[in-house]
């Protein structure tokens, strides 16, 4: 069932001899039958499957090329996963962090191997495609997000992971700075000016502080190979922090696709499209379900939705710039300019003073 594994991309190869020595020292045993594959999903951090001696491990490292300060922090991701795993087993346990950059060319960490399937642009053939099943799967997603947001950071030793005071303001100004750096000397530089003014004038006051994933979406969830509605793992914890939980919801809504969305939304989403028939529940249903499960006030959700569109456009622009500069040769990034244009259109069209997206 696993179509996620590919041969390692030519420009993303790792030094296998170094890794054999590393694992031999780490596990204190000889390494036999060493094999290295790459997970095809994801657009930033690079993830590999390493197998030997009938054992399997996952290695995560930052992307190639220059990266923003504090971004793609493997030590942070290691600490988050190791801490959260004890109370939320869906978070794969991080076994070891290594800061010796001579081994693979960067810092990295080693994670337990989880098995299951991930849903990306297409549903696997074995999924029963009907509204009832997809509604239940959507509900499971919101339960995962709600359960994460209800964890007290102190109980898992992550109370110092971030600075919740002024979190929303720092996020807005920080991503504005990244946008200007990523669009320098391009025609895109000033295209968000009016949106940023409106976002700054309407910054909501955070009512709750939670552990937030910061990139929560369908293709960061793994599902059980036998019980298709049972989640197996949640991936990509490098941006996890403490802050306003509605940031997670607003971000996820930008990937969500339902029957009310236009053609531009099909460029943005990473969720499956089933011809002209969209099976996923409406965004308003998802928002209300989240509010019911958490008890959180969601009346300002449009601000978070608009910010999520802006933030996602910055992330894609940063990746697209790396592609244009030849810092990555991954052909999946070649049409990111179209996705960025669609996000710009969406962000600029959201009414911050209305409820519901």
C-alpha positions in Angstrom: 0.0 0.0 0.0 3.0 2.3 0.5 3.7 4.5 -2.5 5.5 7.1 -0.4 9.0 5.7 -0.9 11.3 6.5 -3.8 14.9 6.2 -4.7 16.8 9.1 -3.2 16.8 12.1 -5.5 20.2 12.7 -7.1 20.8 16.1 -5.5 19.5 14.9 -2.1 21.7 11.9 -1.5 23.3 11.2 1.9 26.7 9.7 2.7 25.8 6.1 3.3 29.2 5.1 4.7 29.0 7.8 7.3 25.5 6.7 8.3 26.6 3.0 8.7 29.3 4.1 11.1 26.9 6.4 12.9 24.3 3.8 13.5 26.9 1.2 14.4 28.1 3.5 17.2 24.6 4.6 18.2 23.2 1.1 18.5 26.5 -0.6 19.5 26.1 -3.4 16.9 27.2 -4.3 13.4 25.1 -3.0 10.5 24.1 -5.5 7.8 22.0 -5.0 4.7 22.0 -1.2 4.9 19.4 0.4 2.6 18.4 4.0 2.1 15.1 5.3 0.5 13.5 8.7 0.5 9.9 9.7 1.4 8.5 11.5 -1.6 6.1 13.8 0.3 6.9 17.2 1.9 8.2 20.3 0.4 10.9 21.5 2.8 12.6 19.1 5.3 14.0 16.0 3.7 12.9 12.6 5.2 14.6 9.2 4.6 13.9 5.6 5.5 16.9 3.7 6.7 16.8 0.0 7.0 19.2 -2.7 8.2 19.3 -5.8 10.4 15.5 -6.1 9.9 15.1 -2.7 11.6 13.8 0.5 10.2 14.4 4.1 11.2 13.4 7.5 9.8 16.0 10.3 9.4 15.0 14.0 9.1 17.2 16.8 8.0 16.7 20.4 6.8 16.3 21.2 3.1 19.2 22.0 0.8 20.4 25.6 0.3 20.3 28.6 2.6 17.4 28.6 5.1 15.9 31.3 7.3 17.4 31.7 10.8 15.6 29.4 13.3 13.7 27.6 10.5 13.9 23.8 10.1 15.3 23.4 13.6 15.9 19.7 14.0 16.8 19.9 17.7 13.5 21.7 18.4 11.6 19.1 16.4 13.4 16.3 18.3 12.6 17.8 21.7 8.9 18.4 20.7 8.4 14.8 19.4 10.1 13.2 22.3 8.1 15.2 24.8 4.7 14.9 23.1 5.0 11.2 22.4 4.6 10.4 26.0 1.0 11.8 26.1 0.1 11.7 22.4 1.4 8.5 20.9 0.3 9.7 17.4 3.5 11.8 17.6 6.4 9.6 16.4 9.0 9.3 19.1 12.3 11.0 18.2 15.1 8.6 19.3 18.3 10.7 18.8 19.4 14.2 17.8 22.8 14.7 16.2 24.5 18.1 15.6 27.6 16.7 13.8 27.1 18.2 10.3 30.0 16.1 8.9 27.7 13.0 8.8 25.0 14.1 6.3 25.9 17.7 5.8 23.5 19.1 8.4 22.0 18.5 11.8 19.4 15.6 11.8 17.4 13.5 14.1 16.3 9.8 14.1 12.6 9.0 14.5 10.7 5.7 15.1 9.2 4.2 11.9 5.4 4.4 11.6 3.5 2.4 9.0 0.3 3.3 7.3 -0.9 5.4 4.4 -0.9 9.2 3.8 -3.6 10.9 1.7 -2.3 13.5 -0.8 -3.7 14.7 -4.1 -5.5 11.4 -4.7 -7.4 9.0 -2.5 -5.9 5.5 -2.4 -7.9 3.0 -4.4 -8.9 1.1 -1.3 -10.6 4.1 0.4 -14.5 3.8 0.3 -15.3 7.1 -1.4 -18.6 8.2 0.1 -19.8 11.2 2.0 -20.3 9.4 5.2 -16.7 8.0 5.3 -15.1 11.3 4.3 -17.2 13.1 6.9 -16.0 10.7 9.6 -12.3 11.1 8.5 -12.7 14.9 8.6 -14.1 14.5 12.1 -11.1 12.5 13.1 -8.8 15.3 11.8 -10.6 17.8 14.0 -10.4 15.5 17.0 -6.6 15.2 16.5 -6.2 19.0 16.3 -8.5 19.5 19.3 -6.8 16.9 21.4 -3.4 18.6 20.7 -4.7 22.0 21.6 -6.1 20.8 24.9 -2.8 19.5 26.1 -1.3 21.6 28.9 2.3 22.4 27.8 3.5 22.1 31.4 2.4 18.4 31.6 4.9 17.5 28.8 7.6 20.0 29.7 7.1 22.3 26.8 6.0 25.4 28.6 9.2 27.2 27.4 8.8 26.2 23.8 7.5 29.6 22.8 6.5 33.0 24.0 2.6 33.2 24.0 2.5 36.9 25.0 2.3 38.9 21.8 2.4 35.7 19.7 -0.1 36.8 17.0 1.6 40.2 16.5 5.1 38.6 16.2 3.8 36.0 13.7 2.3 38.8 11.6 5.4 41.0 11.6 7.8 38.0 11.2 6.0 36.6 8.1 5.8 40.1 6.7 9.6 40.4 6.9 10.0 36.9 5.3 7.7 37.9 2.5 9.7 41.0 1.7 13.0 39.0 1.7 11.5 36.3 -0.5 10.0 38.8 -3.0 12.8 41.3 -3.1 13.4 42.6 -6.7 10.1 41.0 -7.9 6.8 42.4 -8.9 5.2 40.7 -5.9 6.8 42.8 -3.3 4.0 45.2 -2.5 1.0 43.1 -3.5 0.0 42.3 0.1 0.3 45.9 1.4 -3.4 46.5 1.8 -4.0 43.1 3.4 -1.1 43.7 5.9 -2.6 47.0 6.8 -6.0 45.4 7.5 -4.4 42.5 9.4 -2.5 44.9 11.6 -5.6 47.0 12.3 -7.7 44.0 13.3 -5.2 41.8 15.3 -7.4 39.6 17.5 -6.6 39.2 21.2 -5.6 35.6 21.9 -8.0 34.0 24.4 -6.2 30.6 24.8 -2.6 29.4 24.8 -2.0 26.0 23.3 0.7 23.8 21.8 0.2 24.3 18.1 1.5 22.2 15.3 1.9 25.2 12.8 1.5 23.1 9.7 -1.6 20.9 10.4 -3.2 19.4 7.3 -4.4 16.1 5.9 -1.1 15.0 4.3 0.7 15.4 7.6 -1.5 12.6 9.0 -0.9 8.8 8.5 -3.8 6.4 8.7 -4.0 2.7 9.7 -3.6 0.2 6.8 -6.5 -1.9 8.2 -8.8 0.5 10.0 -8.8 3.4 7.5 -10.5 5.8 10.0 -7.8 5.2 12.7 -5.0 7.8 12.7 -1.5 6.3 13.0 0.8 9.3 13.2 1.1 13.1 12.8 4.2 14.3 11.0 6.3 17.5 10.6 6.8 19.0 14.0 9.7 21.4 13.3 7.5 24.5 13.5 5.6 23.4 16.6 5.4 26.2 19.3 3.1 27.6 22.0 0.6 30.2 20.9 -2.9 30.9 19.7 -4.5 27.6 18.6 -6.7 29.4 16.0 -3.5 29.8 14.0 -3.6 26.1 13.3 -7.2 26.1 12.3 -6.8 29.1 10.0 -3.8 27.5 8.4 -5.6 24.2 7.9 -8.6 25.9 6.3 -6.4 27.1 3.5 -5.7 23.6 2.5 -9.4 22.5 2.9 -11.5 22.0 -0.2 -15.3 21.8 -0.4 -18.1 22.3 -2.9 -18.2 26.1 -2.4 -14.6 26.6 -3.6 -13.7 28.0 -7.0 -11.1 26.7 -9.5 -8.3 28.8 -7.8 -8.8 26.7 -4.6 -7.8 23.6 -6.5 -4.4 25.1 -7.0 -4.0 25.7 -3.3 -5.3 22.6 -1.7 -3.1 19.5 -1.0 -6.3 17.5 -0.4 -7.8 15.1 -3.0 -10.1 16.3 -5.7 -12.7 13.9 -7.0 -13.6 15.3 -10.4 -16.3 17.9 -10.0 -17.7 16.3 -6.8 -16.1 17.5 -3.6 -16.7 15.1 -0.8 -15.3 17.1 2.2 -17.6 18.9 4.6 -18.0 22.7 4.3 -15.4 24.8 6.1 -18.2 26.3 8.3 -18.9 22.8 9.5 -15.3 22.2 10.3 -15.0 25.5 12.2 -18.1 24.8 14.3 -17.0 21.2 15.0 -13.6 22.4 16.2 -15.3 25.0 18.4 -17.6 22.4 19.9 -14.8 20.0 20.7 -12.5 22.6 22.2 -14.9 25.1 23.6 -12.8 27.9 22.0 -14.4 31.1 20.6 -14.0 31.1 16.8 -15.8 34.3 15.9 -12.6 36.0 14.6 -11.7 33.0 12.4 -11.6 35.0 9.2 -8.5 36.9 10.5 -6.7 33.6 11.0 -7.9 32.3 7.6 -6.6 35.4 5.8 -3.3 35.3 7.8 -3.0 31.6 6.9 -3.3 32.4 3.2 -0.7 35.1 3.5 1.7 32.8 5.5 1.2 29.9 3.1 2.0 32.2 0.2 5.3 33.2 1.9 6.3 29.6 2.5 5.6 28.7 -1.1 7.5 31.8 -2.3 10.5 30.8 -0.2 10.5 27.3 -1.8 9.9 28.7 -5.3 12.9 31.1 -4.9 15.1 28.2 -3.9 13.9 26.3 -7.1 14.5 29.3 -9.3 18.0 29.7 -7.9 18.8 26.0 -8.5 19.2 25.3 -4.8 16.7 22.4 -5.3 15.9 20.6 -8.6 12.6 19.1 -7.4 10.2 19.6 -10.3 7.2 19.7 -8.0 8.1 23.3 -7.2 8.1 24.5 -10.9 4.4 25.6 -10.8 4.4 27.1 -7.3 4.0 30.6 -8.8 0.4 29.6 -9.8 -0.4 28.5 -6.3 1.1 31.7 -4.9 -1.1 33.8 -7.2 -4.2 31.9 -6.1 -3.3 32.5 -2.4 -2.8 36.2 -3.0 -6.2 36.4 -4.6 -7.8 34.5 -1.7 -6.0 36.5 1.1 -7.0 39.8 -0.5 -10.6 38.8 -0.9 -11.3 37.7 2.7 -13.5 40.1 4.8 -11.9 40.2 8.2 -15.0 41.6 9.9 -17.3 38.7 8.9 -17.7 35.3 10.5 -17.3 32.2 8.4 -15.1 31.6 5.4 
